[in-house]
Amino acid sequence: MNRKIYLIRHEETEDGEVKRYRGHTDCKLSKRGIKEAKQLAYIFQESGIIINSIFSSDLIRCKSTVDIAFPKGKVTFLKALREINMGDFDGLTFDEVKKKYPGEFIERGENISEYTPLNGESFRQCQERAINIFDYIINSTCGNVAICSHSGFLRALLCSILKLDLKDMFSIKQDYGCINIIRNEESNFM
C-alpha cells in the first residue's frame, strides 16, 4: 500500500528567536507561530490531502500546532514524540550552558551523537526512541499519517530513514512548521 507520512515540526514558540535548549520545557506558540499554524491548516485543506491518523508530541507547542492545523482531526498525543531530553541543560540558553557547564558544552559539541547531559538523553538515545515510535505508528495505522514533533527528534529520525550518520543531522534543515514528506511504498521509505 502506498502512503505518505507528513513529519511536521511545531510552529514558532514564544521567545523562539533565543537559542535555548528547550527539550522537554513546555512553551506556547508565539503570535507568528499561531498565524503560521493557520497557514498549515490552509495548506492541508486546500491541497485535498487526506490524513487518516494524526500523532503529536504531548508538549504544548506541538499540541497547539496540530489543534490549529487539523481542527477536526482526532489526535493521539504521545510522550514518546517529545524533543530530546536535555536534562540539566533544559530551559537554559546556549550562553547560560556555556557559563554553567563549560566542559560539558564543549564535550557535547565534539560528540553530538553520543553526549548525554546529566539527567537527559543523547541524540543516539533520542534516535532509538524516534525509530521505535515511528515503527509503532507505521505498523498500527493505514493511510496517510501526520506526525508533529520537534527539530532534534525529527532530525534524528530522518537520519535513520535517509541512512545518514547522526553526526550530520544538522545538515537537515528543520524550520518552524516545516513539513517532511516520507513516501512509504510496501516496506520502503523515500
N, C-alpha and C positions, 0 to 999 in steps of 0.2 A: 504494500500500500504506500503510495506517495503522499507525503505530508510535509508541512513546514512547521518549524519551531521558531518562534519570534522571541529572541532574548533581548529584553528591554532594560536599559539602565534607568533608574528613577530620575526624575527631573531635578532641577537645581534646588538646593536647600538654602535655608536662611544661613547667612554667614558663609555661603558656599564659595566665595572668592578667596577665603583664607585657607592656606594649605594646612590642613589639620588631619590627624589620624581619627577618623570618625568611627570606623569599625562598628561596634555594637551600640555606640552612642546614638540615642534617638534624637532626631531633629525634624522640624517641619519643613515643608516646601516653602520657598520664597514666593513672592508675588509673581515673579517671572516664571518660576517653576510651575505654579498653578496654571498660568496662561499657556505654557508650553505643553502641559498635560492635556489641556483642552484641544491643542493642535494635534496631539497624538490621537485623541478620540476622533477628530475630524478625518485624519489620515485613514484610520481603520474603517470608519463608517463609509467614507466616500470611495474607498478602493473596493468595497464589496467583499473584503476578506472575511471569511467565516472562521471564527475562533471557537473551537469546540471545548477547550479547557483552559482555565486561567489559574496560574500559580504565582505566588508572590512571597517575598520575604515578609516577615511579620513586623518589621520596623516601620515607623510612621511614614518616612519618606517614600517607601515603596507602596505601602497601603494607600496613601493619598494619590500617588501616581495612577495606580490601577483603578481606584474608585472613580477617578475623573475620566480616565481613558476608556474604561469599559463600564459605563454607568449601569448597564442592565445585566452585566455578566456575574456569574456565580464564581467567586474567587476562593481558592484554597490558600490560606496563609500558613507558611512553613518556616519554622525557626532554622531549618537546615539551609535555607536560601539566604541567610544573613551574610553580611560582609565578613571578611576575615576578622577574627577576634584579635584586636591589637593589645589586649591585656592592659598592662600598666601605662602604655602609650595612649590608650583610648581617650579621645576627647582633647588631647593636647595638640598644640600647634607644632609644626616641624621645629621652629625655633625653641620652643619650650623643651622638646625632647633633646635637642642638641645640648642645651644647658644642663638639664637634669640628668640625662643619661648619655654623656658624650661618647663613651666607649661603645655602648650598645648601638647608638645611632650609626657610627662608622661600621661596626660589625654587620649590621643589617644591610647597609649599602653594599658591602663587599660580598655578602652571601644572601641575596634577596630571596632565593628559593627555600633555603633551609633554616634561616634565622627565626627563632621563636622568642618573641618578647615575653617577659615574666608574666605569667597568668594568661597568656594568649596562645596563638597558634601560628605556625609557619605557613607560608604560601603553599608548600607541599601538602601540609595537612588540610588546608582550605581546598586545594585542588582535589584531594581524595574525597572530601565531603561533597564537593560540587559534582564530581563524576557519579558518586553513589546516588545523590538525589536526582540528578539528570536521568540516570538509568531507570530509577524508580518511576519517574514521571513518564518517560517514554514507554515503558513496559506496562503502565497501568492506564494508559489513555489511548484513544483513537482520534484521528483527525488532527487538525491544526491546534497548536498549543502556544499560548503566550506565557512567558516566564519573566517576572520583573524582579531584578536583583540589583547588585552593586558592582562598581567597576572592578575591584580586585577579584571578587568572586567570578565575575564574567570573564575576565582576562585569564584566570587560572583554568576555567572550564574550556574556553576557546583554545588555549594552548594544547590541551589534551585532544580536542576534536580535530584541530589543524595539524597535530603532531609536531608542535613547536616545543623547543626547550623552554621550561618555565622561566629561566633567567631572561628570556626575550619577551616576556609578557607585556612590557611597556611599549613595545612596538605596535601593539594592538590598541588603536585609539578607542576610547570609550567616553565620549562627551555625554553630558546630561541628556537623557531622553533618547539616546541613540538606539537604533533597532538593528540587531544582528539576525539575519535570516539564515537558518540552517535547514537545508533540504534533507529529508530522510526518505531514501528510496530503498526498500527492503531493509537491509541492516547496514546500509552505507549512509554516512553523514557528509554533506558537502556544504 
